[in-house]
């Protein structure tokens, strides 16, 4: 069921989004070669709790950590571990924050140290694809228009669009209706002012094909090439949108 948020709900989600943004900044400060992904997870966990919020992802459908950290060919849902970050790694960090029962969801991808132009372009163009998708958002547009913009931009930049995973509504659950695909569909579902959605392109340097690891969470590219992931939770308005996680 698609819900329209009240002013009170929107204010709670704005706060959840602000703490999400601050958590990203805190994790980014510590992202460097030699740190483990579990250490980054613990930094985020402590920061979220210290700000009177809770991690949305911890124990969500059994997920065992507070944030998702996906490295290189891991697309999403990488589980933090003793793995050490190395120079040149592509690191996607996905954070969910809950405040008084309302959630926010946001992801950023970073290159640690130096990398190739090809990989730098992957990360930069995935972020641009997010804003391409956001650019059409306003009351009355079809959700399919968001995916159409993202897909066309990705194809123009020779990037693979992951199709099995999509954006989504956000509210009292971190994942709600409606689905927000990163590619064109024939869906007639329209956005309405007061809806809150997460738009999150996941683009691959090579093939769009993916597979799931034996841990039943980590999603990886089929060809082993890097992937990037950017996401914002946004409020739909009469004339556009407001980013809640920025």
WOHU-V286531 format. One line per field, one symbol per residue. psi: psi as a letter, one per 20 degrees, with the letter a starting at -180 (. if undefined). burial: I if it has 16 or more other ideal C-beta (glycine too) atoms within 10 Angstrom, else O. A space follows every 50 residues. Layout:
psi: ???
burial: ???
//
This chain:
psi: ppqpqrhgggghhgghhghgghgghgghhiorphqqhhggghggghgghi kkrqphhojokjpjrhrpoppdjpgrkppqajpppqpiqoopopppppol jqrqpqqqpqpobqarhghghggghhghhghgghhiprpiqphhhghggg ghgghhjlqpopiiprarqqdiqhorqrqnqkrprjpjpqqqpiqpqppn poqqhcqiqrrpriikgppqqhjjqqqqpqqqpqpprhicrppik.
burial: OOOOIOOOIIOIIIIIIIIIIOIIOIIOOOIOOOIOIIIIIOIIIOIIOO IOIIIIIIOOOOIOIIIIIIIIIIIIIIIIOOOOIOOOIIIIIIIIIIIO OIIIIIIIIIIIOOIOOOIOIIIOIIIIIIIIIIOIIOIOOIIIIIIIII IOIIOOOOIIIIIOIIIIIIIOOIIIOIIIIIIIIOOOOIIOIIIIIIII IIIIIIOIOIOOOOOOIIIIIOOOIIIIIIIIIIIIOOOOIOOIIO
//
